[in-house]
Amino acid sequence: MRRKTSRLLRGIALLSTLALGATACGGSDDGSDQKAVSASDIQAALKKGGSVTVWAWEPTLKTVAADFEKKYPKVKINLVSERSGDKHYTALSNAISAEKGVPDVAQVEYFAVSQYSLTKGLTDLAPYGADKLASKYTPGPWNAVSEGKAVYGLPMDSGPMALFYNKTVFDKYKVAVPTTWDEYVDAARKLHKADPKVYIANDAGDAGFTTSMLWQAGSRPYKVDGTTVKIDFSDAGAKKYTDTWQKLIDEKLLAPINGWTDDWYKGLGDGTIATLATGAWMPANFVTGVPGAKGDWRAAPMPAWTKGDKASAENGGSSLALPALGKNKELAYAFVEYANSGAGVQTRVKQGAFPATTAELQSTEFQSTKFDYFGGQEANKIFADSAANVADDWSYLPFQQYANSIFNDTVGKAYVSGTKLADGLKAWQDASVKYGEEQGFTVEK
C-alpha cells in the first residue's frame, strides 16, 4: 500500500447523519435479515452483466479491474482512484449521508472499518460466503474486518511490522542489530555517541505508530462492544512501551522529524536515521523515495519486549467493502472476492502489494524473492513470520479517525515539552472518552 494513506486523518467527524441514533433504529444490511446469496446467484449476475463503481486508491487494482473485465466481458468496473486518505473518507461519508452517489465498492483501512460498520454503512458479506474465507487470511487483517459472525470487508493487504535498519551505519560503528527494545535503547545511545548527527529513528509523534507499538507490547487500550467502549492506556503493555520510549525522548535519541517529509527521506538516505519500525509494505517506498541508499538497508524482526518473544503487530492495511447503499451487490462482491481472495491476489503481489493471504505469504516463490535494494536479502521470510505472530485480539475505536486527529494535541506534547509520554496517553484517553460520550457512546470507566 502507499503509506501516505495511513497518515493521520485530521478533522473527519463521525458520519453525522448516520450517527448512533440511526444505528439504534436499525438500517439496511445489518446482517440480521439478509438472505444467503449463493454462488449460482453470483454467477447469474456475472452472466447478466452490469457496472460496478469502485472507490479505491490502491494502484494495482487498475490491472485487477482490467483482468476482471476480460474474464467477465459483460461487467464494467468504474475505478475512481484520484482520492486517498482524508479526501476519500470525506467523499464516502458525504455520499452515505446524502444517500446519493454511494459507490458499490470502497477501500476502507482497517482502523476505519468499525466506524462504518457500526453506523450500518457497510454490507455484511457473510451471507455472500465471505465467512468461509477466514482461514485464507492472516489473523490481524481478518480480525479487523470481522465482528462475531459478520464480515464487513475482505482484506486487501497487510502491514506486519519489521525493523528496517541501515546495515552500513551499524557496521561502521560496530553496533549490533537490536533483538529487544532494551537493546534498541542501548544501540540508540551508542550510535548517537559515535556520531551526534545519527539517530536510531525519527519520531515526532504518530498515532498509527504508537498504537502499533502498544499492540506489539500486549497493550489492549480499546475494548468495543457495539456502542459500548472502554479506553484505558494504563495496562502493563502500555507501561512497557512508555517506560522504554520515554528514555529515547528524554535522552534526545530520536530525530524530531515527521515521516513522509523531505527531511525524513534525506535522513533515511544519508544514514542519520538508522532504523525504521514499520509495516512490510515499506520496501517499495525505499526504492522510489531513497534510491541512493540501495544496498545500505536490511530488514530484521521487530525487537521483542521480552527476549525470545515473537509477538508482532500490524501497521497499515486496507479492505475492500460494500457500502450498504451501493448497488449491484452480487457483482460488487464478485469483484471484491476476485481481487482479494482469487486470481487478483497474485496479480497484485507481482506488482508489489503485500498480501494478507496465508497462501501467498507461505509460498516458496514469495518467501524466496530477493530484494536487490536490501542487498539480495530474502526479506519476505521475515515479513511472513511477522504476519503469523500478530495477535488477533486488537480493537480500534469506532471513532478512531477522530482519536487519531487529536493525537498531537495530547500525546504529541511529550515530544515537544516536559510532558511525560504516559501522561500524554492519559490525556489522549480523557479526550477520546469525552468525545465518545458526546457522540452518544456508552464509555465504561
C-alpha positions in Angstrom: 0.0 0.0 0.0 1.0 3.6 -0.3 2.0 4.7 3.2 0.6 8.2 2.8 -2.9 6.8 3.1 -2.1 5.8 6.7 -1.1 9.3 7.9 -3.3 10.9 10.5 -6.7 11.7 9.1 -7.5 15.1 10.6 -10.8 16.8 11.0 -13.0 14.0 9.9 -16.0 13.5 12.2 -18.3 10.5 12.5 -20.9 10.0 9.9 -23.1 12.7 11.2 -26.5 11.8 9.7 -25.8 8.1 10.3 -24.8 8.5 13.9 -25.8 6.5 16.9 -29.5 7.5 16.7 -29.7 5.9 13.2 -27.8 2.9 14.5 -30.4 2.3 17.2 -33.2 2.5 14.6 -31.5 -0.2 12.5 -30.6 0.0 8.9 -30.1 -1.9 5.8 -27.7 -4.8 5.5 -27.1 -5.3 9.2 -26.8 -9.0 8.7 -29.8 -9.9 10.8 -32.3 -10.4 8.0 -30.1 -10.8 4.9 -30.8 -13.8 2.7 -27.9 -16.0 1.7 -26.5 -15.3 -1.7 -25.4 -18.5 -3.4 -22.5 -19.0 -5.8 -25.1 -19.6 -8.5 -26.7 -16.2 -7.8 -23.4 -14.5 -8.2 -22.6 -16.4 -11.4 -26.0 -15.5 -12.8 -25.3 -11.8 -12.1 -21.9 -12.1 -13.8 -23.6 -13.7 -16.8 -26.2 -10.9 -17.0 -23.6 -8.2 -16.5 -23.7 -4.6 -15.4 -21.4 -2.0 -13.9 -19.6 -1.7 -10.6 -18.3 1.6 -9.2 -15.2 1.2 -7.1 -13.6 3.9 -4.9 -10.1 2.8 -4.2 -6.6 4.4 -4.4 -4.6 1.1 -4.3 -2.7 1.3 -7.7 -2.6 -2.4 -8.5 -6.4 -2.5 -8.7 -6.2 -1.0 -12.2 -4.7 -4.2 -13.6 -7.1 -6.3 -11.5 -10.1 -4.4 -12.8 -8.9 -4.8 -16.4 -8.4 -8.6 -15.9 -11.8 -9.0 -14.3 -13.4 -7.3 -17.3 -11.6 -9.6 -19.7 -12.9 -12.6 -17.7 -16.4 -11.2 -17.4 -16.9 -9.1 -20.6 -20.4 -8.0 -19.7 -19.2 -6.4 -16.4 -17.7 -2.8 -16.4 -15.6 -1.8 -13.4 -15.6 2.0 -13.0 -12.5 2.6 -10.8 -12.4 6.0 -9.1 -8.8 6.3 -7.8 -8.0 10.0 -7.6 -8.8 10.3 -3.9 -7.0 8.8 -0.9 -6.8 9.4 2.8 -9.0 12.2 4.2 -10.4 13.2 0.9 -11.5 9.6 0.3 -13.3 9.2 3.6 -14.9 12.7 3.4 -16.3 11.8 0.0 -17.5 8.4 1.2 -19.1 9.8 4.3 -20.8 12.7 2.4 -22.2 10.3 -0.1 -23.6 8.0 2.6 -25.1 10.9 4.5 -26.7 12.3 1.3 -27.8 8.7 0.3 -26.6 9.7 -3.2 -23.6 8.7 -5.3 -22.5 5.9 -3.0 -20.0 3.6 -4.6 -20.6 -0.2 -4.9 -17.2 -1.0 -3.5 -15.0 1.2 -1.3 -11.5 0.8 0.0 -11.6 1.1 3.8 -8.5 1.0 6.0 -8.6 -1.4 8.9 -8.8 1.2 11.6 -11.9 2.8 10.0 -13.9 -0.4 9.3 -15.7 -0.4 12.7 -16.8 3.3 12.3 -18.7 2.5 9.1 -20.0 -0.9 10.2 -21.3 0.4 13.5 -23.3 3.1 11.6 -24.8 0.5 9.3 -22.7 1.9 6.5 -21.3 -1.5 5.3 -22.9 -4.7 4.0 -22.4 -7.8 5.9 -20.6 -10.1 3.5 -21.2 -13.3 5.4 -24.4 -14.2 3.5 -22.3 -14.0 0.3 -20.0 -16.7 1.6 -17.2 -14.4 3.0 -17.4 -16.1 6.4 -16.0 -19.2 4.8 -12.8 -17.4 3.8 -11.4 -16.7 7.3 -8.7 -19.4 7.0 -7.3 -17.7 3.9 -6.1 -14.6 5.8 -3.6 -13.8 8.5 -5.1 -13.1 12.0 -4.6 -9.3 12.2 -6.4 -8.3 8.9 -9.2 -10.8 9.4 -9.9 -9.6 12.9 -10.1 -6.1 11.6 -12.9 -6.9 9.1 -15.0 -9.3 11.1 -17.2 -8.9 14.1 -18.8 -12.0 15.5 -20.4 -13.8 12.6 -20.4 -10.7 10.4 -17.8 -9.8 7.8 -17.6 -6.2 6.7 -14.9 -6.4 4.0 -12.2 -8.7 2.6 -8.6 -7.9 3.5 -6.7 -6.4 0.6 -3.2 -6.1 2.0 -1.5 -6.1 5.4 1.3 -4.4 7.3 3.1 -6.9 9.6 5.8 -4.9 11.2 9.6 -5.3 10.8 12.7 -3.3 11.8 14.4 -1.8 8.8 17.9 -0.9 9.6 20.9 0.8 7.9 23.5 -2.0 7.9 26.2 0.3 6.6 25.7 2.6 9.7 25.5 -0.3 12.2 28.6 -1.9 10.7 30.5 1.4 10.6 30.1 2.0 14.3 30.2 -1.7 15.2 26.8 -1.7 16.9 24.8 -5.0 17.0 21.3 -5.0 15.4 19.0 -5.0 18.4 16.7 -8.0 19.1 15.0 -6.5 22.1 13.7 -3.0 22.8 16.2 -2.7 25.7 19.0 -3.4 23.2 17.4 -0.9 20.9 17.8 1.8 23.5 21.4 0.8 24.1 22.0 0.9 20.3 20.5 4.3 20.1 22.9 5.6 22.8 26.0 4.1 21.1 25.1 5.4 17.6 24.4 8.9 18.8 27.6 8.9 20.9 29.6 7.8 17.9 28.1 10.5 15.7 25.8 13.1 17.3 24.2 13.5 13.8 23.0 9.9 13.8 19.7 9.0 15.5 18.3 5.5 16.0 15.0 6.6 14.5 12.8 9.6 13.8 9.7 10.2 15.9 7.8 13.4 16.4 4.6 11.7 17.5 2.5 9.5 15.3 -0.8 7.8 16.3 -0.6 4.9 13.9 3.0 4.0 15.0 2.0 4.4 18.7 -1.0 2.1 18.5 1.1 -0.5 16.6 3.8 -0.4 19.3 1.2 -0.7 22.0 -0.3 -3.7 20.1 3.1 -5.4 20.0 3.7 -4.7 23.6 0.5 -6.5 24.6 -1.5 -3.4 25.5 -5.2 -3.5 24.6 -6.4 0.0 25.3 -9.6 -0.2 23.4 -12.5 -2.6 24.2 -15.5 -2.3 21.9 -18.9 -3.9 22.2 -21.3 -2.2 19.8 -21.8 1.3 21.2 -20.1 0.5 24.5 -16.4 1.3 24.6 -13.7 1.3 27.1 -10.5 3.3 26.7 -7.6 2.6 29.1 -3.9 3.2 28.5 -2.8 2.1 31.9 -2.2 -1.6 31.4 1.1 -3.4 31.7 1.7 -3.4 27.9 1.3 0.3 27.7 3.8 0.7 30.6 6.4 -1.4 28.8 6.1 1.0 25.8 6.1 4.3 27.7 9.0 3.3 30.1 11.2 2.4 27.1 10.2 5.1 24.7 10.5 7.8 27.4 14.2 7.0 27.7 14.6 7.7 24.0 12.7 11.0 24.3 14.4 12.2 27.5 17.9 11.4 26.1 17.1 13.1 22.8 17.9 9.9 20.8 15.1 10.4 18.3 15.3 12.7 15.3 12.4 15.2 15.7 11.3 14.7 12.1 7.9 13.7 10.8 7.6 10.8 8.4 7.0 11.3 4.7 8.7 14.7 4.7 11.7 15.8 2.7 13.9 15.7 5.8 12.7 12.2 6.6 13.7 10.9 3.1 17.0 12.8 3.4 17.7 11.1 6.8 16.9 7.7 5.5 19.2 8.3 2.6 22.3 9.8 4.4 22.3 7.5 7.4 21.3 10.0 10.0 18.1 8.0 10.6 19.4 4.4 11.3 16.2 2.4 11.7 12.6 2.4 10.8 10.0 0.2 12.5 7.0 0.0 10.2 4.9 -2.2 8.0 6.1 -4.7 5.4 4.7 -2.6 2.6 7.7 -0.2 3.1 10.3 -1.7 0.6 8.7 -0.2 -2.4 8.9 3.2 -0.7 12.6 2.8 -0.1 13.1 2.0 -3.8 11.2 5.1 -5.0 11.9 7.5 -2.2 15.5 6.7 -1.2 17.2 5.2 -4.3 20.6 6.4 -3.3 20.7 4.2 -0.2 20.3 0.9 -2.2 22.4 -1.8 -0.6 22.7 0.0 2.7 19.4 -1.2 4.3 18.2 -4.6 5.5 15.1 -5.9 7.3 15.1 -7.7 10.7 12.3 -8.9 13.0 10.8 -6.4 15.3 12.7 -6.1 18.6 11.0 -8.1 21.4 9.7 -6.6 24.6 10.8 -9.9 26.3 13.8 -11.7 24.9 12.7 -14.6 22.7 9.1 -13.3 22.3 8.0 -13.2 18.7 4.9 -11.1 19.1 4.4 -8.6 16.3 1.7 -6.1 15.2 0.2 -4.6 12.1 0.8 -1.1 10.8 -1.5 -0.1 8.0 -3.5 -2.1 5.6 -6.9 -1.9 3.9 -10.0 -3.9 3.0 -12.5 -3.7 0.1 -16.0 -3.3 1.4 -19.5 -3.0 0.0 -21.3 0.2 1.3 -24.8 -0.7 2.3 -26.3 1.9 0.0 -24.4 0.6 -3.0 -26.0 -1.3 -5.9 -25.2 -4.4 -7.8 -24.2 -6.3 -4.7 -23.7 -9.6 -6.4 -21.3 -8.1 -9.0 -19.6 -6.0 -6.4 -18.9 -9.0 -4.2 -17.7 -11.0 -7.1 -15.1 -8.3 -7.9 -14.0 -8.0 -4.2 -13.6 -11.7 -3.9 -11.7 -11.9 -7.2 -9.4 -9.0 -6.1 -8.7 -10.1 -2.5 -9.2 -13.8 -2.5 -9.0 -15.1 -6.1 -6.7 -14.6 -9.1 -6.3 -10.8 -8.4 -4.2 -11.5 -5.3 -1.3 -12.9 -7.4 -1.7 -10.0 -9.9 -1.3 -7.5 -7.1 1.6 -9.3 -5.4 3.6 -9.3 -8.6 3.1 -5.6 -8.8 4.5 -5.1 -5.3 1.4 -5.3 -3.0 2.0 -7.0 0.3 -0.6 -9.8 0.7 -2.9 -10.6 3.6 -3.5 -14.1 2.3 -1.6 -17.0 4.0 -1.1 -19.0 0.8 0.9 -16.2 -0.8 2.8 -15.4 2.4 3.8 -19.0 2.9 4.6 -19.8 -0.7 8.2 -20.6 -1.7 8.1 -18.2 -4.6 7.1 -15.3 -2.3 9.5 -16.1 0.5 12.5 -16.7 -1.8 12.1 -13.3 -3.5 15.4 -11.5 -3.4 15.3 -7.7 -2.7 18.0 -6.0 -4.7 17.5 -2.9 -2.6 18.4 -4.9 0.5 21.5 -6.5 -0.9 19.7 -9.6 -2.2 18.1 -10.4 1.2 15.0 -12.7 1.2 13.2 -10.2 3.4 9.7 -11.7 2.8 10.6 -14.6 5.1 10.9 -12.0 7.9 7.7 -10.3 6.9 5.7 -13.6 6.7 6.9 -14.7 10.1 5.9 -11.3 11.5 2.4 -11.7 10.0 2.0 -15.1 11.6 2.8 -13.7 15.0 0.3 -10.8 15.1 -2.2 -11.2 18.0 -5.8 -11.2 16.7 -7.4 -9.6 19.7 -6.6 -5.9 18.9 -9.5 -3.5 18.5 -9.8 0.1 17.1 -12.3 2.6 18.3 -15.5 3.2 16.3 -14.2 6.8 16.1 -10.5 6.1 15.6 -10.3 8.7 12.9 -11.2 11.4 15.4 -9.0 9.9 18.1 -6.0 10.0 15.7 -6.7 13.6 14.8 -6.2 14.7 18.4 -3.1 12.7 19.0 -0.7 15.6 18.5 -2.7 17.8 20.9 -2.3 15.1 23.6 0.5 12.5 23.3 2.3 14.8 20.9 3.2 17.2 23.7 5.6 14.6 25.2 7.8 15.2 22.2 8.0 19.0 22.5 7.6 19.7 26.2 8.2 18.3 29.6 5.0 16.2 29.4 5.7 12.5 30.1 4.6 10.0 27.5 2.4 8.2 30.0 0.7 11.5 30.8 0.2 12.2 27.2 -1.5 8.9 26.7 -3.8 9.7 29.7 -4.7 13.0 28.1 -5.4 11.2 24.8 -7.6 8.8 26.8 -9.5 11.5 28.5 -10.1 13.5 25.3 -11.2 10.3 23.5 -13.6 9.4 26.3 -15.1 12.9 26.3 -15.7 12.8 22.5 -17.2 9.3 22.7 -19.7 10.4 25.4 -20.6 13.5 23.4 -21.3 11.2 20.4 -23.7 9.0 22.4 -21.4 6.1 23.1 -21.5 4.4 26.5 -18.0 4.7 27.8 -17.0 2.4 30.6 -14.8 3.9 33.3 
